[in-house]
Amino acid sequence: MKRFKYAVLVSALLAAPAFANWSVNVGAIGVSPDDSSSHLNVVEAVAGLPANSTAVGVNSNTQLGLTIDYKLSPNWTFELVAATPFSHDIAVEGSAIDGLPIGKTKHLPPTLLAQYHFVLQDSRFDPFVGLGLNYTKFFNEKVSPELTSTLQALNVTTASDDVELTLKDSVGLAIQAGLNIQLDSHWGMHLMLSRMDIDTTGKVKVNGSTIQSVDVAIDPYVWMLGVRYSL
């Protein structure tokens, strides 16, 4: 029995340094798209709009963010960025139909980054930069009632047609800069700003057939302000 207790104690002591390398950041995380897109050429032709006069825009959204850090050394850390699902409205930009809602979507953008931390004389401040990979999963896409009624008014669809919106998932690079501020041995603040390469193709389909396809570069700035807890 005594040997068993010693074995448990030794195992706990060996594991302690590994657990001490983990930190969790929780707080507000926002996505602010710096978007651009190809033109809605089919819509322009059907509606009699000037060629290349339209584009697609995506609005900003803020959710609850969770990032998990694992410190490899005083300079190097891996960080996984996660959040509750972001919700975005998609609308037309430009021409006589500027602001026409196209639809809504949700997405999850898990991102894994390798961070380089600058060691300062004042250990309370921990600035860092990061580079990594982002995967964005789009889901729960919905066509807006305004787009449905507009397509019917243009005699593109009828009330019995099934109109849907789909968005392709994305994989791209992410860059990051930020600052951790240590308040005591466990608690601190976490601030970061990232730029993510998120490109997708949106398709409006009628009865399963694509009537309009558009390439959208969302390329958002992603910011986070949170509370940090280190083990």
C-alpha positions as CSV (number, residue, x, y, z in Angstrom):
1,M,0.0,0.0,0.0
2,K,2.8,2.4,0.9
3,R,4.6,1.6,-2.4
4,F,1.3,2.4,-4.2
5,K,1.1,5.8,-2.5
6,Y,4.7,6.6,-3.4
7,A,4.0,5.7,-7.0
8,V,1.0,8.0,-7.2
9,L,2.9,10.8,-5.6
10,V,5.8,10.4,-8.1
11,S,3.4,10.3,-11.0
12,A,1.8,13.5,-9.9
13,L,5.1,15.3,-9.5
14,L,6.2,14.2,-12.9
15,A,2.9,15.3,-14.5
16,A,2.9,18.7,-12.7
17,P,5.3,20.5,-15.1
18,A,3.2,19.4,-18.1
19,F,0.0,20.7,-16.5
20,A,1.8,24.0,-15.6
21,N,2.3,24.6,-19.3
22,W,-1.4,25.0,-20.0
23,S,-3.4,28.3,-20.1
24,V,-7.0,29.0,-20.9
25,N,-8.4,32.3,-22.2
26,V,-12.1,33.1,-22.2
27,G,-13.8,36.3,-23.4
28,A,-15.4,38.2,-26.2
29,I,-14.2,37.3,-29.7
30,G,-15.2,39.3,-32.8
31,V,-15.1,38.7,-36.5
32,S,-14.9,41.8,-38.7
33,P,-14.8,40.9,-42.4
34,D,-12.6,42.8,-44.8
35,D,-14.6,41.2,-47.7
36,S,-14.6,41.3,-51.5
37,S,-16.3,39.2,-54.0
38,S,-16.9,38.4,-57.7
39,H,-20.0,40.0,-59.3
40,L,-23.5,38.7,-59.4
41,N,-23.5,38.5,-63.2
42,V,-26.7,36.4,-63.5
43,V,-28.6,38.8,-61.2
44,E,-27.3,41.8,-63.1
45,A,-28.4,40.3,-66.4
46,V,-31.9,39.3,-65.2
47,A,-32.5,42.6,-63.4
48,G,-31.1,44.8,-66.1
49,L,-28.4,46.2,-64.0
50,P,-25.0,47.5,-65.2
51,A,-22.4,44.8,-65.6
52,N,-20.0,44.4,-62.7
53,S,-22.1,46.7,-60.5
54,T,-22.8,44.3,-57.7
55,A,-20.9,42.4,-55.1
56,V,-21.6,40.5,-51.8
57,G,-21.0,41.8,-48.3
58,V,-20.8,40.0,-44.9
59,N,-21.5,41.7,-41.6
60,S,-19.5,41.5,-38.3
61,N,-20.4,39.3,-35.3
62,T,-19.1,38.8,-31.8
63,Q,-19.3,35.6,-29.8
64,L,-17.9,33.8,-26.7
65,G,-14.3,32.9,-27.4
66,L,-12.2,30.1,-26.0
67,T,-8.4,29.7,-26.7
68,I,-6.2,27.1,-25.2
69,D,-2.4,27.6,-24.9
70,Y,0.3,25.0,-24.4
71,K,3.8,26.5,-23.7
72,L,6.7,24.5,-25.2
73,S,9.4,26.9,-24.0
74,P,9.7,30.5,-22.7
75,N,9.5,31.6,-26.4
76,W,7.2,29.1,-28.1
77,T,3.6,28.2,-27.5
78,F,0.8,26.5,-29.5
79,E,-2.6,28.1,-29.3
80,L,-6.0,26.6,-30.4
81,V,-8.7,29.3,-31.1
82,A,-12.3,28.3,-30.8
83,A,-15.7,30.0,-30.2
84,T,-19.4,29.6,-30.1
85,P,-20.8,29.7,-33.7
86,F,-20.6,33.1,-35.5
87,S,-23.8,34.3,-37.3
88,H,-23.5,36.5,-40.4
89,D,-26.0,38.3,-42.7
90,I,-25.1,38.2,-46.4
91,A,-26.3,41.1,-48.6
92,V,-25.9,42.7,-52.0
93,E,-23.5,45.7,-52.3
94,G,-23.9,48.2,-55.1
95,S,-26.3,49.1,-57.8
96,A,-30.1,49.7,-57.4
97,I,-30.4,46.6,-55.2
98,D,-27.7,47.7,-52.7
99,G,-28.5,46.1,-49.3
100,L,-30.8,43.4,-50.6
101,P,-30.5,40.5,-48.1
102,I,-29.3,37.3,-49.7
103,G,-29.3,35.1,-46.6
104,K,-27.7,34.1,-43.4
105,T,-25.1,31.6,-42.4
106,K,-23.3,30.3,-39.3
107,H,-19.7,29.2,-39.1
108,L,-17.0,27.8,-36.8
109,P,-13.4,28.8,-37.5
110,P,-11.1,26.6,-35.4
111,T,-7.5,27.9,-35.8
112,L,-4.2,26.4,-34.6
113,L,-1.3,28.8,-34.3
114,A,2.4,28.6,-33.3
115,Q,3.2,31.6,-31.3
116,Y,6.6,33.3,-30.6
117,H,6.7,35.1,-27.3
118,F,9.1,38.0,-26.6
119,V,10.7,37.6,-23.1
120,L,10.7,41.1,-21.4
121,Q,12.4,42.2,-18.2
122,D,9.0,42.9,-16.8
123,S,7.6,39.3,-16.7
124,R,4.0,40.6,-16.2
125,F,3.9,41.5,-19.9
126,D,4.0,38.8,-22.5
127,P,3.8,40.1,-26.1
128,F,3.6,37.5,-28.9
129,V,3.1,37.0,-32.7
130,G,1.7,33.9,-34.3
131,L,1.3,32.0,-37.6
132,G,-1.1,29.1,-38.2
133,L,-3.8,27.4,-40.1
134,N,-7.6,28.1,-40.1
135,Y,-10.4,25.8,-41.0
136,T,-13.8,27.4,-41.4
137,K,-17.0,25.3,-41.4
138,F,-20.1,26.9,-42.8
139,F,-23.5,25.5,-41.8
140,N,-27.2,26.4,-41.3
141,E,-27.3,28.5,-44.5
142,K,-30.7,30.2,-45.1
143,V,-32.0,32.2,-48.0
144,S,-33.7,35.5,-47.1
145,P,-37.4,36.1,-47.7
146,E,-36.4,39.3,-49.6
147,L,-34.3,37.3,-52.1
148,T,-37.1,34.8,-52.6
149,S,-39.7,37.5,-53.3
150,T,-37.2,39.3,-55.6
151,L,-36.6,36.2,-57.7
152,Q,-40.3,35.6,-58.0
153,A,-40.9,39.2,-59.1
154,L,-38.2,38.8,-61.8
155,N,-40.0,35.5,-62.9
156,V,-36.8,33.5,-62.1
157,T,-38.7,31.3,-59.7
158,T,-42.2,30.5,-58.6
159,A,-43.7,30.1,-55.2
160,S,-43.5,26.3,-55.5
161,D,-39.7,26.3,-56.2
162,D,-37.2,25.3,-53.6
163,V,-34.5,28.1,-53.2
164,E,-31.4,27.4,-51.1
165,L,-28.0,28.9,-50.3
166,T,-24.8,26.9,-49.8
167,L,-21.3,28.0,-48.8
168,K,-18.1,26.0,-49.3
169,D,-15.8,25.4,-46.3
170,S,-12.4,27.1,-46.3
171,V,-8.8,26.4,-45.3
172,G,-6.3,29.2,-45.1
173,L,-3.5,30.9,-43.2
174,A,-3.8,33.0,-40.1
175,I,-1.5,35.6,-38.6
176,Q,-1.7,37.0,-35.1
177,A,-0.3,39.5,-32.6
178,G,-1.3,39.9,-29.0
179,L,-0.4,40.5,-25.4
180,N,-0.9,38.5,-22.2
181,I,-0.9,40.5,-18.9
182,Q,-0.2,38.6,-15.7
183,L,-2.1,39.8,-12.7
184,D,-1.0,37.1,-10.2
185,S,0.3,33.6,-10.3
186,H,-2.8,32.2,-12.0
187,W,-4.9,35.1,-13.4
188,G,-4.3,37.5,-16.2
189,M,-5.7,39.2,-19.3
190,H,-5.5,38.1,-22.9
191,L,-5.6,40.5,-25.9
192,M,-5.1,39.4,-29.5
193,L,-5.7,40.5,-33.1
194,S,-5.6,38.0,-36.0
195,R,-6.1,38.2,-39.8
196,M,-7.5,35.0,-41.3
197,D,-7.6,33.9,-44.9
198,I,-11.2,32.7,-45.4
199,D,-12.4,32.2,-49.0
200,T,-15.7,30.6,-50.0
201,T,-18.0,30.1,-52.9
202,G,-21.6,30.9,-52.3
203,K,-24.3,29.3,-54.5
204,V,-28.0,30.1,-54.8
205,K,-29.8,27.0,-56.0
206,V,-33.3,26.5,-57.3
207,N,-34.6,22.9,-57.1
208,G,-31.0,21.7,-56.7
209,S,-29.6,23.6,-59.7
210,T,-27.2,26.6,-59.3
211,I,-28.5,29.8,-60.8
212,Q,-25.9,32.1,-59.3
213,S,-22.4,31.4,-58.0
214,V,-20.1,34.0,-56.4
215,D,-16.6,33.8,-55.0
216,V,-16.2,35.6,-51.7
217,A,-13.0,36.5,-49.9
218,I,-14.1,37.2,-46.3
219,D,-10.6,37.6,-44.9
220,P,-11.7,38.9,-41.5
221,Y,-9.8,40.6,-38.7
222,V,-10.5,38.6,-35.6
223,W,-10.0,40.2,-32.2
224,M,-10.3,38.9,-28.6
225,L,-10.4,40.4,-25.2
226,G,-10.5,37.8,-22.4
227,V,-9.6,36.6,-19.0
228,R,-6.6,34.3,-18.7
229,Y,-6.1,31.4,-16.3
230,S,-2.8,29.6,-16.1
231,L,-2.4,26.2,-14.4
